[in-house]
Amino acid sequence: MPLVTRNVFIDTEFFVKANLDFHSRTIKSFEDLCSDNELNHMMSTIVVSEVKRKISDHIKDVLKGINNFRRKAAVLKGYDEESIKSLFVEINEVDLEEKALAAFDDFIDASSASVIDMSKVNGDEIINMFFNQQTPFSAKKPNEFRDAFSLLAIRSALRGQEKVYVVSADPDHKAFCEKNESFVSVDTLSELLDIYNKHNNQRSQFVEEFLLHKKEDIKKTIKEQLEQAEAYNFSTWEDAELDSFEVIEVEDFEPQIIHLDDESCQIIFDVSVKLHADVSGPDYVNGFYDKEEGVIHTFDTTSRQEEEEKSFSVELDLSFEADVEEFINDEFELHIQGIGGGIEFSVEEIPWEDPRM
C-alpha cells in the first residue's frame, strides 16, 4: 500500500487499547519520524482531554487493585523480607498521576503534534449530522458528539486536497473514513508505520524476503521461549497445579515494520499459539462434603489435560550493514511481551460445557 499522506490523527481508542503506554517501541518510532518531519502528527483538543481523563481513571483503577491485593495479603506484612515489604510501600496517587500525565505531554512534544481546537467547526453541521445519523453518529451510538467535533476539527486543518490517516479500530471512525475521501482509516499505529517503511523503500523488500525465508526459524524460537517461560494454572479448581505444558502449534503471523534504517529494523506482530497443559489437583468430584465445616474433604488427586489457544505480541530486531544491499547478519533477536510474569492457563477439574449445545 503506498503512503497517501504524511498527516496522522490518532484517536483516543488507540491509546486506550495500547494501555496508555507512551514508552512503547511503536510510539517511540512514531515520535522519531515526526521529529524528522517524515510524519505530521495532528491532535484535537478533545483527544488530549479524553486521554488525560483516561490516564487519571486508569491510575485510580490500578491503585484500587493494589489496595485490594494488600487487604487480602495482609498476613504477609509480618515477614521480614525486602521483596515482601516492597509490596506494602505507600504509593502517592498525586505523584503517580503527575508522572503519567507528564509522559503523555512528553509524547505530544516529542511528536511535534499540532493540537487543533474547535474554533473552525461548524456547529450547525454537527447538529445536522446528529439528526440524520451520519457517521460517527449511528442508531446504536447516537451521542458521539466528541468524535464528530474531533474529526471535523481535523478536517478544518487540512489544506486543499490534503488527506489524513485516522488511527482507530472504532467502527464509527472507519465508517466516517469510508464516506469522506480526505480520511484514510488504519486500525493501529504499527500498521501505519509498516505502510510508511514499505513505501518506496528498497530495504523493506529485503526485510520481507528475510522474514519469509526465516519464518520457520522464528516460529521455532517463539516455541522455545514460551516453553522456557514460567506458567501457572488460574481457575476455580482450588489448589490445582500446572504439572507441565508444551507448545503444539505456532500459527502464521503478519509482521509489521515499525522502524527501518541503514543498520537495523524493528518488527512487531501478534501470533496465535496452541498449547497443551497438564494439570493435577484435589479430586473434589469424589470428595466428601462436611456440612458442619462447610468444606469438601478430598482423599485423592485427579488430573486433566486441555488445549488452549493464546495470542502473544512479539518484537523482532534485525541488523545489517549500511550501504550494503543485502543482509549480512542471518541472526535475529526476538522478545515475547508479557511472559515475564508467567503464562496463565485456566484448566478446570470439570470442563465447562455450553448449556446451549
Buried (B, 14 or more C-beta within 10 A) or exposed (E): EEBEBBBBBBBBBBBBBBEBEBEBBBBBBBBBBBBEEEBBBBBBBBBBEBBBEBBBEBBEEBBEEEEEEEEEEEEEEEEEEEEEEEBEEEEEEEEEBEEBBEBBEEBBEBBBBBEBBBEEBEEEEBEEBBEEEBBBBEEEBEEBBBBBBBBBBBBBBBEEEEBBBBBBBBEBBBBBBEEBEBBBBBBBBBBBBBBBBBEEBEBBEBBEEBBEEBBEEBBEBBBEBBBEBEBBBEBEBEEBEBEEBEBEEBEEBEBBBBBBEEEEBBBBBBBEBBBBBBBBBBBBEEBEEEEEEEEBEBEEEBBBEBEBEBEBBBBBBBEBEEEEEEBEEEEBEBEBEEBEEEBBBBBBBEEEEEEEE
